[in-house]
Amino acid sequence: MIKGKNYFQDYMPGNICYGCGKDIKGGLHIKSYWNGKQSESDWTPSEIHQGWPKIMNGGIIATLIDCHCMGTAMAYAYKIEGRNLDSKPYYKYATGKLKVKYIKPTPNKKIKLIAKIESYSKKKVFLKCDLKYEGKVTATAEVWAFRVFDSSIFRNDIFNS
């Protein structure tokens, strides 16, 4: 854990995701945290994250939104259950649907992601997420996250089918 913030991705054992895996060489290394009732993430791209000169790539934007929301879904489940992020059972979420609306080009500079839970059940979480540059929304998304793993009822068939 990084001092000062309780990042969701620090509590995702075995996470090998390009976007949010904390130890993935060359990955995006997104870090999400609670700020009141919403989750936030501050992220700064590098030159390789451009789609056009000085404009962030749309696929990178979608990946950031996706990973921020999957971490938020997991953290919210723990929060609803009154548990710390380092407690068991572990949950893993995967994207069921990702609907991104690109409002205007996003400069390839520091951005903020803000996600809010719209509805929650043990199996499915619906979130809305905004990507902001200098306080202005440049992309927005609706995301459905599905719980695909619960360490208390491990189902090997999910990963071996």
BAVOVEX-882848 format. One record per residue: residue number from 1; residue in one letter; z negated, y, x of N, C-alpha, C in turn. Coordinates in steps of 0.02 Angstrom, whole numbers, plus 32768, in hexadecimal, padded with zeros to 4 digits. Layout:
<atoms>
atom num NUM; residu A; n_pz Z; n_py Y; n_px X; ca_pz Z; ca_py Y; ca_px X; c_pz Z; c_py Y; c_px X
...
</atoms>
This chain:
<atoms>
atom num 1; residu M; n_pz 8000; n_py 7FC5; n_px 802A; ca_pz 8000; ca_py 8000; ca_px 8000; c_pz 8000; c_py 803E; c_px 802C
atom num 2; residu I; n_pz 8026; n_py 8070; n_px 8019; ca_pz 8028; ca_py 80AF; ca_px 803D; c_pz 7FEF; c_py 80DC; c_px 8024
atom num 3; residu K; n_pz 7FCB; n_py 80F9; n_px 8051; ca_pz 7F91; ca_py 8122; ca_px 8040; c_pz 7FA5; c_py 815A; c_px 8010
atom num 4; residu G; n_pz 7F7E; n_py 8163; n_px 7FDB; ca_pz 7F87; ca_py 819B; ca_px 7FAD; c_pz 7FA5; c_py 8187; c_px 7F6A
atom num 5; residu K; n_pz 7FD3; n_py 8158; n_px 7F69; ca_pz 7FF2; ca_py 8143; ca_px 7F2B; c_pz 7FF0; c_py 80F7; c_px 7F26
atom num 6; residu N; n_pz 7FEA; n_py 80DE; n_px 7EEA; ca_pz 7FE8; ca_py 8097; ca_px 7EDC; c_pz 802F; c_py 8082; c_px 7EC6
atom num 7; residu Y; n_pz 8059; n_py 8071; n_px 7EF6; ca_pz 809F; ca_py 8062; ca_px 7EE8; c_pz 80A7; c_py 801C; c_px 7ECA
atom num 8; residu F; n_pz 80CB; n_py 8018; n_px 7E92; ca_pz 80D4; ca_py 7FD8; ca_px 7E6F; c_pz 80F4; c_py 7FA4; c_px 7E9D
atom num 9; residu Q; n_pz 8126; n_py 7FB9; n_px 7EC2; ca_pz 814C; ca_py 7F8A; ca_px 7EEB; c_pz 8123; c_py 7F69; c_px 7F22
atom num 10; residu D; n_pz 80EA; n_py 7F86; n_px 7F34; ca_pz 80BE; ca_py 7F67; ca_px 7F65; c_pz 809A; c_py 7F2A; c_px 7F48
atom num 11; residu Y; n_pz 80A0; n_py 7F1F; n_px 7F07; ca_pz 807E; ca_py 7EE8; ca_px 7EE5; c_pz 80B0; c_py 7EB8; c_px 7EC4
atom num 12; residu M; n_pz 80EA; n_py 7EB1; n_px 7EE3; ca_pz 811D; ca_py 7E85; ca_px 7EC9; c_pz 812C; c_py 7E4F; c_px 7EFD
atom num 13; residu P; n_pz 8102; n_py 7E1A; n_px 7F00; ca_pz 8109; ca_py 7DE8; ca_px 7F34; c_pz 814E; c_py 7DC5; c_px 7F30
atom num 14; residu G; n_pz 816C; n_py 7DBB; n_px 7F6A; ca_pz 81AB; ca_py 7D98; ca_px 7F6D; c_pz 81E7; c_py 7DC1; c_px 7F56
atom num 15; residu N; n_pz 81DF; n_py 7E03; n_px 7F4F; ca_pz 8215; ca_py 7E2D; ca_px 7F37; c_pz 824A; c_py 7E37; c_px 7F6E
atom num 16; residu I; n_pz 8285; n_py 7E1C; n_px 7F63; ca_pz 82BB; ca_py 7E22; ca_px 7F94; c_pz 82F3; c_py 7E4E; c_px 7F7A
atom num 17; residu C; n_pz 82E4; n_py 7E79; n_px 7F4A; ca_pz 8317; ca_py 7EA4; ca_px 7F2C; c_pz 832E; c_py 7EDB; c_px 7F5C
atom num 18; residu Y; n_pz 836E; n_py 7EE8; n_px 7F5C; ca_pz 838B; ca_py 7F1E; ca_px 7F85; c_pz 836C; c_py 7F62; c_px 7F74
atom num 19; residu G; n_pz 835F; n_py 7F6E; n_px 7F34; ca_pz 8345; ca_py 7FAF; ca_px 7F1F; c_pz 82FB; c_py 7FB8; c_px 7F29
atom num 20; residu C; n_pz 82D4; n_py 7F85; n_px 7F19; ca_pz 828B; ca_py 7F8F; ca_px 7F19; c_pz 8264; c_py 7F5F; c_px 7F45
atom num 21; residu G; n_pz 8286; n_py 7F32; n_px 7F67; ca_pz 8263; ca_py 7F06; ca_px 7F96; c_pz 8248; c_py 7F2F; c_px 7FD0
atom num 22; residu K; n_pz 8207; n_py 7F2C; n_px 7FDB; ca_pz 81E9; ca_py 7F59; ca_px 800D; c_pz 81F9; c_py 7F47; c_px 8055
atom num 23; residu D; n_pz 820D; n_py 7F08; n_px 8062; ca_pz 821A; ca_py 7EF4; ca_px 80A7; c_pz 8263; c_py 7EE4; c_px 80B4
atom num 24; residu I; n_pz 8290; n_py 7EF8; n_px 8088; ca_pz 82D6; ca_py 7EE8; ca_px 808E; c_pz 82F8; c_py 7F19; c_px 80BE
atom num 25; residu K; n_pz 8312; n_py 7EFE; n_px 80F5; ca_pz 8334; ca_py 7F28; ca_px 8127; c_pz 8372; c_py 7F48; c_px 8107
atom num 26; residu G; n_pz 8377; n_py 7F8A; n_px 810B; ca_pz 83AF; ca_py 7FAE; ca_px 80EF; c_pz 83AB; c_py 7FBA; c_px 80A4
atom num 27; residu G; n_pz 8374; n_py 7FA4; n_px 8084; ca_pz 836C; ca_py 7FAE; ca_px 803C; c_pz 8359; c_py 7FF6; c_px 802B
atom num 28; residu L; n_pz 8356; n_py 8003; n_px 7FEA; ca_pz 8347; ca_py 8047; ca_px 7FD3; c_pz 82FC; c_py 8057; c_px 7FD6
atom num 29; residu H; n_pz 82D1; n_py 8024; n_px 7FD3; ca_pz 8288; ca_py 802B; ca_px 7FD9; c_pz 826B; c_py 805E; c_px 7FA8
atom num 30; residu I; n_pz 8280; n_py 805A; n_px 7F6A; ca_pz 8265; ca_py 8086; ca_px 7F36; c_pz 821A; c_py 8079; c_px 7F2E
atom num 31; residu K; n_pz 81F4; n_py 80AD; n_px 7F21; ca_pz 81AC; ca_py 80A9; ca_px 7F17; c_pz 819A; c_py 80CD; c_px 7ED7
atom num 32; residu S; n_pz 817D; n_py 80A9; n_px 7EA7; ca_pz 816D; ca_py 80C5; ca_px 7E66; c_pz 8121; c_py 80C7; c_px 7E5C
atom num 33; residu Y; n_pz 810A; n_py 80F7; n_px 7E35; ca_pz 80C2; ca_py 8100; ca_px 7E2B; c_pz 80B6; c_py 8121; c_px 7DE6
atom num 34; residu W; n_pz 8079; n_py 811B; n_px 7DCE; ca_pz 8067; ca_py 813B; ca_px 7D8F; c_pz 8057; c_py 8185; c_px 7D9A
atom num 35; residu N; n_pz 806E; n_py 81AD; n_px 7D6C; ca_pz 805A; ca_py 81F3; ca_px 7D68; c_pz 804A; c_py 81FF; c_px 7D1E
atom num 36; residu G; n_pz 800D; n_py 81F2; n_px 7D0C; ca_pz 7FFA; ca_py 81F5; ca_px 7CC6; c_pz 8018; c_py 81BA; c_px 7CA1
atom num 37; residu K; n_pz 803A; n_py 81C7; n_px 7C69; ca_pz 8058; ca_py 8192; ca_px 7C40; c_pz 809E; c_py 817F; c_px 7C57
atom num 38; residu Q; n_pz 80B9; n_py 81A2; n_px 7C87; ca_pz 80FC; ca_py 8193; ca_px 7C9F; c_pz 80F9; c_py 817B; c_px 7CE7
atom num 39; residu S; n_pz 812E; n_py 8157; n_px 7CF9; ca_pz 8133; ca_py 8142; ca_px 7D3F; c_pz 8165; c_py 8170; c_px 7D62
atom num 40; residu E; n_pz 815A; n_py 817B; n_px 7DA2; ca_pz 8186; ca_py 81A7; ca_px 7DC8; c_pz 8196; c_py 8186; c_px 7E0B
atom num 41; residu S; n_pz 81CD; n_py 819D; n_px 7E27; ca_pz 81E1; ca_py 8189; ca_px 7E6A; c_pz 8207; c_py 81C2; c_px 7E89
atom num 42; residu D; n_pz 81F6; n_py 81D2; n_px 7EC6; ca_pz 821A; ca_py 8204; ca_px 7EED; c_pz 8242; c_py 81DE; c_px 7F21
atom num 43; residu W; n_pz 8282; n_py 81EE; n_px 7F26; ca_pz 82AD; ca_py 81C7; ca_px 7F54; c_pz 82E0; c_py 81F6; c_px 7F74
atom num 44; residu T; n_pz 82EA; n_py 81EC; n_px 7FB5; ca_pz 8319; ca_py 8215; ca_px 7FDA; c_pz 8351; c_py 81E9; c_px 7FF6
atom num 45; residu P; n_pz 838F; n_py 81F7; n_px 7FE3; ca_pz 83C7; ca_py 81CF; ca_px 7FFB; c_pz 83DA; c_py 81E1; c_px 8043
atom num 46; residu S; n_pz 8403; n_py 81B7; n_px 8060; ca_pz 8420; ca_py 81C7; ca_px 80A1; c_pz 846C; c_py 81CF; c_px 8096
atom num 47; residu E; n_pz 848F; n_py 81DC; n_px 80CB; ca_pz 84D7; ca_py 81E8; ca_px 80C7; c_pz 84FC; c_py 81AC; c_px 80A9
atom num 48; residu I; n_pz 84E5; n_py 8170; n_px 80B6; ca_pz 8508; ca_py 8134; ca_px 809D; c_pz 8502; c_py 812B; c_px 8051
atom num 49; residu H; n_pz 84D9; n_py 8153; n_px 802F; ca_pz 84D0; ca_py 814E; ca_px 7FE7; c_pz 84FE; c_py 817C; c_px 7FBF
atom num 50; residu Q; n_pz 852F; n_py 819A; n_px 7FE1; ca_pz 855E; ca_py 81C7; ca_px 7FC0; c_pz 8599; c_py 81A0; c_px 7FA1
atom num 51; residu G; n_pz 85B1; n_py 81BA; n_px 7F68; ca_pz 85EE; ca_py 81A1; ca_px 7F4A; c_pz 8628; c_py 81CD; c_px 7F5F
atom num 52; residu W; n_pz 861C; n_py 820D; n_px 7F60; ca_pz 8648; ca_py 8241; ca_px 7F79; c_pz 861D; c_py 826C; c_px 7FA7
atom num 53; residu P; n_pz 863C; n_py 8294; n_px 7FD2; ca_pz 8613; ca_py 82BE; ca_px 7FFE; c_pz 85DF; c_py 82E7; c_px 7FD7
atom num 54; residu K; n_pz 85A1; n_py 82E0; n_px 7FEB; ca_pz 8568; ca_py 8305; ca_px 7FD0; c_pz 8554; c_py 82F1; c_px 7F89
atom num 55; residu I; n_pz 8573; n_py 82BD; n_px 7F6C; ca_pz 8564; ca_py 82A5; ca_px 7F28; c_pz 854B; c_py 825D; c_px 7F2D
atom num 56; residu M; n_pz 8512; n_py 824F; n_px 7F0C; ca_pz 84F7; ca_py 820C; ca_px 7F0D; c_pz 8524; c_py 81DB; c_px 7EE7
atom num 57; residu N; n_pz 852A; n_py 819F; n_px 7F01; ca_pz 8551; ca_py 816A; ca_px 7EE4; c_pz 8532; c_py 8153; c_px 7EA1
atom num 58; residu G; n_pz 855C; n_py 814A; n_px 7E6E; ca_pz 8544; ca_py 8136; ca_px 7E2C; c_pz 8523; c_py 80F2; c_px 7E2B
atom num 59; residu G; n_pz 853B; n_py 80C4; n_px 7E54; ca_pz 851C; ca_py 8082; ca_px 7E58; c_pz 84D7; c_py 8084; c_px 7E76
atom num 60; residu I; n_pz 84CE; n_py 80B0; n_px 7EA6; ca_pz 848B; ca_py 80BA; ca_px 7EC4; c_pz 845C; c_py 80D7; c_px 7E8E
atom num 61; residu I; n_pz 8475; n_py 8107; n_px 7E68; ca_pz 844D; ca_py 8124; ca_px 7E32; c_pz 8438; c_py 80EE; c_px 7E01
atom num 62; residu A; n_pz 8466; n_py 80C4; n_px 7DEC; ca_pz 8456; ca_py 808E; ca_px 7DBC; c_pz 8422; c_py 805E; c_px 7DDB
atom num 63; residu T; n_pz 8429; n_py 804E; n_px 7E1A; ca_pz 83FA; ca_py 8021; ca_px 7E3B; c_pz 83B4; c_py 8041; c_px 7E3E
atom num 64; residu L; n_pz 83B1; n_py 8080; n_px 7E4F; ca_pz 8370; ca_py 80A2; ca_px 7E51; c_pz 834E; c_py 80A1; c_px 7E0C
atom num 65; residu I; n_pz 8374; n_py 80B1; n_px 7DD8; ca_pz 8358; ca_py 80B0; ca_px 7D94; c_pz 8341; c_py 806A; c_px 7D82
atom num 66; residu D; n_pz 836B; n_py 8038; n_px 7D90; ca_pz 835B; ca_py 7FF3; ca_px 7D81; c_pz 831A; c_py 7FDE; c_px 7DA3
atom num 67; residu C; n_pz 8316; n_py 7FE8; n_px 7DE4; ca_pz 82DB; ca_py 7FD2; ca_px 7E09; c_pz 829C; c_py 7FF8; c_px 7DF6
atom num 68; residu H; n_pz 82A3; n_py 8038; n_px 7DE9; ca_pz 826A; ca_py 8060; ca_px 7DD2; c_pz 8250; c_py 8045; c_px 7D90
atom num 69; residu C; n_pz 827D; n_py 8034; n_px 7D63; ca_pz 8268; ca_py 801C; ca_px 7D21; c_pz 824C; c_py 7FD5; c_px 7D23
atom num 70; residu M; n_pz 8266; n_py 7FA9; n_px 7D4E; ca_pz 824A; ca_py 7F66; ca_px 7D52; c_pz 8203; c_py 7F69; c_px 7D6F
atom num 71; residu G; n_pz 81F7; n_py 7F93; n_px 7DA0; ca_pz 81B4; ca_py 7F9C; ca_px 7DBB; c_pz 8185; c_py 7FBA; c_px 7D87
atom num 72; residu T; n_pz 819F; n_py 7FE9; n_px 7D5F; ca_pz 8177; ca_py 8008; ca_px 7D2B; c_pz 8165; c_py 7FD6; c_px 7CF5
atom num 73; residu A; n_pz 8194; n_py 7FAB; n_px 7CE1; ca_pz 8186; ca_py 7F78; ca_px 7CAF; c_pz 814D; c_py 7F4A; c_px 7CC6
atom num 74; residu M; n_pz 8151; n_py 7F34; n_px 7D05; ca_pz 811E; ca_py 7F09; ca_px 7D21; c_pz 80DA; c_py 7F2D; c_px 7D22
atom num 75; residu A; n_pz 80DA; n_py 7F6A; n_px 7D3B; ca_pz 809B; ca_py 7F8F; ca_px 7D41; c_pz 807D; c_py 7F9E; c_px 7CFC
atom num 76; residu Y; n_pz 80A8; n_py 7FAA; n_px 7CCB; ca_pz 8090; ca_py 7FB8; ca_px 7C87; c_pz 806F; c_py 7F7A; c_px 7C69
atom num 77; residu A; n_pz 808B; n_py 7F3F; n_px 7C75; ca_pz 806D; ca_py 7F02; ca_px 7C5C; c_pz 8027; c_py 7EFA; c_px 7C77
atom num 78; residu Y; n_pz 801E; n_py 7F08; n_px 7CB7; ca_pz 7FDB; ca_py 7F03; ca_px 7CD5; c_pz 7FAD; c_py 7F38; c_px 7CB6
atom num 79; residu K; n_pz 7FC8; n_py 7F73; n_px 7CAD; ca_pz 7FA0; ca_py 7FAA; ca_px 7C90; c_pz 7F88; c_py 7F99; c_px 7C4A
atom num 80; residu I; n_pz 7FB5; n_py 7F7E; n_px 7C21; ca_pz 7FA4; ca_py 7F6B; ca_px 7BDC; c_pz 7F6C; c_py 7F36; c_px 7BDC
atom num 81; residu E; n_pz 7F6F; n_py 7F0A; n_px 7C0E; ca_pz 7F3D; ca_py 7ED4; ca_px 7C13; c_pz 7EFE; c_py 7EEB; c_px 7C37
atom num 82; residu G; n_pz 7EFC; n_py 7F2A; n_px 7C4C; ca_pz 7EC0; ca_py 7F45; ca_px 7C6C; c_pz 7EB5; c_py 7F27; c_px 7CB2
atom num 83; residu R; n_pz 7EEC; n_py 7F17; n_px 7CD5; ca_pz 7EE6; ca_py 7EF6; ca_px 7D16; c_pz 7F01; c_py 7F23; c_px 7D4E
atom num 84; residu N; n_pz 7EE9; n_py 7F15; n_px 7D8A; ca_pz 7F03; ca_py 7F36; ca_px 7DC6; c_pz 7F45; c_py 7F16; c_px 7DD9
atom num 85; residu L; n_pz 7F6E; n_py 7F3B; n_px 7DFE; ca_pz 7FAF; ca_py 7F22; ca_px 7E13; c_pz 7FAB; c_py 7EE6; c_px 7E42
atom num 86; residu D; n_pz 7F72; n_py 7EDD; n_px 7E63; ca_pz 7F6B; ca_py 7EA5; ca_px 7E91; c_pz 7F4B; c_py 7E67; c_px 7E70
atom num 87; residu S; n_pz 7F43; n_py 7E68; n_px 7E2E; ca_pz 7F23; ca_py 7E31; ca_px 7E0C; c_pz 7F57; c_py 7DFD; c_px 7DF5
atom num 88; residu K; n_pz 7F3F; n_py 7DC1; n_px 7DE6; ca_pz 7F69; ca_py 7D8C; ca_px 7DCC; c_pz 7F5D; c_py 7D84; c_px 7D82
atom num 89; residu P; n_pz 7F8D; n_py 7D6D; n_px 7D5C; ca_pz 7FCD; ca_py 7D52; ca_px 7D72; c_pz 7FFF; c_py 7D89; c_px 7D86
atom num 90; residu Y; n_pz 802F; n_py 7D75; n_px 7DAF; ca_pz 8066; ca_py 7DA1; ca_px 7DC2; c_pz 809D; c_py 7D9D; c_px 7D8E
atom num 91; residu Y; n_pz 80BB; n_py 7DD5; n_px 7D80; ca_pz 80F5; ca_py 7DD7; ca_px 7D53; c_pz 8131; c_py 7DF2; c_px 7D78
atom num 92; residu K; n_pz 816C; n_py 7DD9; n_px 7D65; ca_pz 81AA; ca_py 7DF3; ca_px 7D80; c_pz 81D7; c_py 7E03; c_px 7D44
atom num 93; residu Y; n_pz 81FB; n_py 7E3B; n_px 7D4A; ca_pz 8229; ca_py 7E51; ca_px 7D16; c_pz 8270; c_py 7E55; c_px 7D31
atom num 94; residu A; n_pz 82A0; n_py 7E4A; n_px 7D04; ca_pz 82E6; ca_py 7E4F; ca_px 7D15; c_pz 8308; c_py 7E7A; c_px 7CDF
atom num 95; residu T; n_pz 833F; n_py 7E98; n_px 7CF2; ca_pz 8363; ca_py 7EC5; ca_px 7CC5; c_pz 8388; c_py 7E9D; c_px 7C8F
atom num 96; residu G; n_pz 837B; n_py 7EAF; n_px 7C51; ca_pz 83A0; ca_py 7E92; ca_px 7C19; c_pz 83DB; c_py 7EBE; c_px 7C06
atom num 97; residu K; n_pz 83D1; n_py 7EFF; n_px 7C0B; ca_pz 8406; ca_py 7F2F; ca_px 7BFB; c_pz 83F6; c_py 7F70; c_px 7C1E
atom num 98; residu L; n_pz 8429; n_py 7F8F; n_px 7C39; ca_pz 8422; ca_py 7FCE; ca_px 7C5B; c_pz 845B; c_py 7FFB; c_px 7C43
atom num 99; residu K; n_pz 844A; n_py 8030; n_px 7C21; ca_pz 847C; ca_py 805E; ca_px 7C06; c_pz 8470; c_py 80A3; c_px 7C26
atom num 100; residu V; n_pz 849A; n_py 80B5; n_px 7C56; ca_pz 8493; ca_py 80F3; ca_px 7C7B; c_pz 84C5; c_py 8126; c_px 7C62
atom num 101; residu K; n_pz 84AD; n_py 8162; n_px 7C57; ca_pz 84D9; ca_py 819A; ca_px 7C46; c_pz 84D5; c_py 81CC; c_px 7C80
atom num 102; residu Y; n_pz 850E; n_py 81D6; n_px 7CA0; ca_pz 8511; ca_py 8206; ca_px 7CD7; c_pz 8522; c_py 824A; c_px 7CB9
atom num 103; residu I; n_pz 84F4; n_py 8278; n_px 7CBF; ca_pz 84FC; ca_py 82BA; ca_px 7C9F; c_pz 8523; c_py 82EA; c_px 7CCB
atom num 104; residu K; n_pz 8514; n_py 82EA; n_px 7D0B; ca_pz 8539; ca_py 8313; ca_px 7D3B; c_pz 852F; c_py 82F5; c_px 7D80
atom num 105; residu P; n_pz 8559; n_py 8306; n_px 7DB0; ca_pz 8552; ca_py 82E9; ca_px 7DF3; c_pz 850C; c_py 82F8; c_px 7E10
atom num 106; residu T; n_pz 84F1; n_py 82C5; n_px 7E31; ca_pz 84B0; ca_py 82CC; ca_px 7E51; c_pz 84BA; c_py 82D9; c_px 7E9B
atom num 107; residu P; n_pz 84A3; n_py 8311; n_px 7EB4; ca_pz 84A9; ca_py 831E; ca_px 7EFD; c_pz 8487; c_py 82E6; c_px 7F24
atom num 108; residu N; n_pz 84A0; n_py 82D6; n_px 7F5D; ca_pz 8484; ca_py 82A2; ca_px 7F88; c_pz 8447; c_py 82BD; c_px 7FAD
atom num 109; residu K; n_pz 8416; n_py 82D0; n_px 7F86; ca_pz 83D8; ca_py 82EC; ca_px 7F9F; c_pz 839D; c_py 82CE; c_px 7F79
atom num 110; residu K; n_pz 8360; n_py 82E1; n_px 7F8B; ca_pz 8324; ca_py 82C4; ca_px 7F6C; c_pz 8327; c_py 82CA; c_px 7F20
atom num 111; residu I; n_pz 8317; n_py 8292; n_px 7EFF; ca_pz 8317; ca_py 828F; ca_px 7EB6; c_pz 82D3; c_py 8275; c_px 7E9E
atom num 112; residu K; n_pz 82C8; n_py 827C; n_px 7E5D; ca_pz 828B; ca_py 8261; ca_px 7E3D; c_pz 82A2; c_py 8237; c_px 7E01
atom num 113; residu L; n_pz 8284; n_py 81FC; n_px 7DFB; ca_pz 828E; ca_py 81D2; ca_px 7DC1; c_pz 824F; c_py 81D6; c_px 7D96
atom num 114; residu I; n_pz 8259; n_py 81DA; n_px 7D54; ca_pz 8221; ca_py 81DC; ca_px 7D25; c_pz 8230; c_py 81AB; c_px 7CED
atom num 115; residu A; n_pz 8205; n_py 8179; n_px 7CE5; ca_pz 820E; ca_py 8146; ca_px 7CB1; c_pz 81D4; c_py 8147; c_px 7C81
atom num 116; residu K; n_pz 81E4; n_py 813A; n_px 7C42; ca_pz 81B2; ca_py 8136; ca_px 7C0D; c_pz 81BD; c_py 80F6; c_px 7BE5
atom num 117; residu I; n_pz 8187; n_py 80D5; n_px 7BD4; ca_pz 818A; ca_py 8099; ca_px 7BAA; c_pz 8195; c_py 80AF; c_px 7B62
atom num 118; residu E; n_pz 81C8; n_py 8094; n_px 7B43; ca_pz 81D6; ca_py 80A3; ca_px 7AFC; c_pz 81BA; c_py 806C; c_px 7ACF
atom num 119; residu S; n_pz 81BF; n_py 802D; n_px 7AE5; ca_pz 81A1; ca_py 7FF5; ca_px 7ABF; c_pz 8192; c_py 7FBD; c_px 7AF0
atom num 120; residu Y; n_pz 8160; n_py 7F95; n_px 7ADD; ca_pz 8148; ca_py 7F60; ca_px 7B09; c_pz 8136; c_py 7F22; c_px 7AE1
atom num 121; residu S; n_pz 814B; n_py 7EE9; n_px 7AF9; ca_pz 8130; ca_py 7EA8; ca_px 7AE3; c_pz 812A; c_py 7E7E; c_px 7B23
atom num 122; residu K; n_pz 8109; n_py 7E46; n_px 7B1E; ca_pz 80FF; ca_py 7E1D; ca_px 7B5A; c_pz 8141; c_py 7E06; c_px 7B79
atom num 123; residu K; n_pz 8175; n_py 7E01; n_px 7B52; ca_pz 81B5; ca_py 7DE8; ca_px 7B6B; c_pz 81E8; c_py 7E1E; c_px 7B79
atom num 124; residu K; n_pz 81E2; n_py 7E59; n_px 7B59; ca_pz 8216; ca_py 7E8C; ca_px 7B60; c_pz 81F7; c_py 7ED2; c_px 7B60
atom num 125; residu V; n_pz 8212; n_py 7EFC; n_px 7B8C; ca_pz 81FB; ca_py 7F41; ca_px 7B91; c_pz 8239; c_py 7F6E; c_px 7B8C
atom num 126; residu F; n_pz 8234; n_py 7FA2; n_px 7B62; ca_pz 826A; ca_py 7FD3; ca_px 7B5D; c_pz 8252; c_py 8014; c_px 7B7B
atom num 127; residu L; n_pz 827A; n_py 802E; n_px 7BAA; ca_pz 8267; ca_py 806B; ca_px 7BCE; c_pz 829F; c_py 809E; c_px 7BCA
atom num 128; residu K; n_pz 828D; n_py 80DD; n_px 7BD2; ca_pz 82BD; ca_py 8113; ca_px 7BDC; c_pz 82AD; c_py 8132; c_px 7C20
atom num 129; residu C; n_pz 82E2; n_py 8142; n_px 7C45; ca_pz 82D9; ca_py 815B; ca_px 7C88; c_pz 8308; c_py 8196; c_px 7C95
atom num 130; residu D; n_pz 82ED; n_py 81C9; n_px 7CB4; ca_pz 8316; ca_py 8203; ca_px 7CCA; c_pz 8316; c_py 8206; c_px 7D15
atom num 131; residu L; n_pz 8350; n_py 8217; n_px 7D30; ca_pz 8356; ca_py 8226; ca_px 7D77; c_pz 835F; c_py 8272; c_px 7D7C
atom num 132; residu K; n_pz 8335; n_py 8292; n_px 7DA4; ca_pz 8337; ca_py 82DB; ca_px 7DA9; c_pz 8344; c_py 82F1; c_px 7DF1
atom num 133; residu Y; n_pz 836A; n_py 8326; n_px 7DF6; ca_pz 8373; ca_py 8348; ca_px 7E36; c_pz 835D; c_py 8390; c_px 7E2B
atom num 134; residu E; n_pz 832D; n_py 83A6; n_px 7E52; ca_pz 8310; ca_py 83E9; ca_px 7E4C; c_pz 82FD; c_py 83F9; c_px 7E04
atom num 135; residu G; n_pz 82DD; n_py 83C9; n_px 7DE2; ca_pz 82C3; ca_py 83D2; ca_px 7D9F; c_pz 82F6; c_py 83CD; c_px 7D67
atom num 136; residu K; n_pz 8335; n_py 83C2; n_px 7D77; ca_pz 836A; ca_py 83BD; ca_px 7D44; c_pz 8382; c_py 8375; c_px 7D3F
atom num 137; residu V; n_pz 8389; n_py 835C; n_px 7D01; ca_pz 83A0; ca_py 8318; ca_px 7CF5; c_pz 83EA; c_py 8313; c_px 7D06
atom num 138; residu T; n_pz 83FA; n_py 82E4; n_px 7D33; ca_pz 8440; ca_py 82D8; ca_px 7D44; c_pz 8458; c_py 8295; c_px 7D2A
atom num 139; residu A; n_pz 842A; n_py 8268; n_px 7D1B; ca_pz 843B; ca_py 8227; ca_px 7CFC; c_pz 83FF; c_py 8211; c_px 7CD2
atom num 140; residu T; n_pz 840E; n_py 81ED; n_px 7C9D; ca_pz 83D9; ca_py 81D3; ca_px 7C72; c_pz 83EC; c_py 818C; c_px 7C5E
atom num 141; residu A; n_pz 83BA; n_py 8164; n_px 7C4E; ca_pz 83C8; ca_py 811E; ca_px 7C40; c_pz 8398; c_py 8101; c_px 7C0C
atom num 142; residu E; n_pz 83B2; n_py 80CE; n_px 7BEA; ca_pz 838A; ca_py 80A2; ca_px 7BC0; c_pz 838B; c_py 805F; c_px 7BE1
atom num 143; residu V; n_pz 8350; n_py 8040; n_px 7BE8; ca_pz 834B; ca_py 8002; ca_px 7C0E; c_pz 8320; c_py 7FD0; c_px 7BE8
atom num 144; residu W; n_pz 8338; n_py 7F93; n_px 7BE5; ca_pz 8313; ca_py 7F5C; ca_px 7BC8; c_pz 8300; c_py 7F2D; c_px 7C00
atom num 145; residu A; n_pz 82C0; n_py 7F21; n_px 7C09; ca_pz 82A6; ca_py 7EF5; ca_px 7C3C; c_pz 8289; c_py 7EB6; c_px 7C1B
atom num 146; residu F; n_pz 8299; n_py 7E7D; n_px 7C37; ca_pz 8281; ca_py 7E3D; ca_px 7C1D; c_pz 8254; c_py 7E1C; c_px 7C50
atom num 147; residu R; n_pz 821A; n_py 7E02; n_px 7C37; ca_pz 81ED; ca_py 7DDE; ca_px 7C64; c_pz 820D; c_py 7D9A; c_px 7C72
atom num 148; residu V; n_pz 821A; n_py 7D8D; n_px 7CB1; ca_pz 823B; ca_py 7D4E; ca_px 7CC4; c_pz 820D; c_py 7D21; c_px 7CEC
atom num 149; residu F; n_pz 81D1; n_py 7D39; n_px 7CFB; ca_pz 81A3; ca_py 7D10; ca_px 7D21; c_pz 815C; c_py 7D25; c_px 7D12
atom num 150; residu D; n_pz 8131; n_py 7CF3; n_px 7D07; ca_pz 80E9; ca_py 7CFC; ca_px 7CFD; c_pz 80C8; c_py 7CC5; c_px 7D27
atom num 151; residu S; n_pz 80A5; n_py 7CD8; n_px 7D5A; ca_pz 8089; ca_py 7CA5; ca_px 7D88; c_pz 8056; c_py 7C77; c_px 7D66
atom num 152; residu S; n_pz 803C; n_py 7C8B; n_px 7D2C; ca_pz 800D; ca_py 7C5F; ca_px 7D09; c_pz 8030; c_py 7C27; c_px 7CE4
atom num 153; residu I; n_pz 8071; n_py 7C2E; n_px 7CD8; ca_pz 8098; ca_py 7BFA; ca_px 7CB6; c_pz 80DB; c_py 7BF1; c_px 7CD9
atom num 154; residu F; n_pz 80D9; n_py 7BE9; n_px 7D1B; ca_pz 8116; ca_py 7BE4; ca_px 7D43; c_pz 8147; c_py 7BB2; c_px 7D23
atom num 155; residu R; n_pz 8184; n_py 7BCA; n_px 7D1A; ca_pz 81BA; ca_py 7BA0; ca_px 7CFE; c_pz 81F1; c_py 7B9D; c_px 7D32
atom num 156; residu N; n_pz 81F3; n_py 7B67; n_px 7D54; ca_pz 8224; ca_py 7B5D; ca_px 7D8B; c_pz 826C; c_py 7B60; c_px 7D72
atom num 157; residu D; n_pz 8278; n_py 7B50; n_px 7D32; ca_pz 82BC; ca_py 7B4E; ca_px 7D17; c_pz 82DF; c_py 7B92; c_px 7D19
atom num 158; residu I; n_pz 82BA; n_py 7BC9; n_px 7D17; ca_pz 82D8; ca_py 7C0C; ca_px 7D18; c_pz 82FD; c_py 7C17; c_px 7D5A
atom num 159; residu F; n_pz 82E2; n_py 7BFD; n_px 7D90; ca_pz 82FF; ca_py 7C0B; ca_px 7DD1; c_pz 832E; c_py 7BD3; c_px 7DE9
atom num 160; residu N; n_pz 8330; n_py 7B9B; n_px 7DC6; ca_pz 8359; ca_py 7B63; ca_px 7DDC; c_pz 838E; c_py 7B4F; c_px 7DAA
atom num 161; residu S; n_pz 83A1; n_py 7B7B; n_px 7D7D; ca_pz 83D4; ca_py 7B67; ca_px 7D4C; c_pz 8419; c_py 7B7D; c_px 7D61
</atoms>
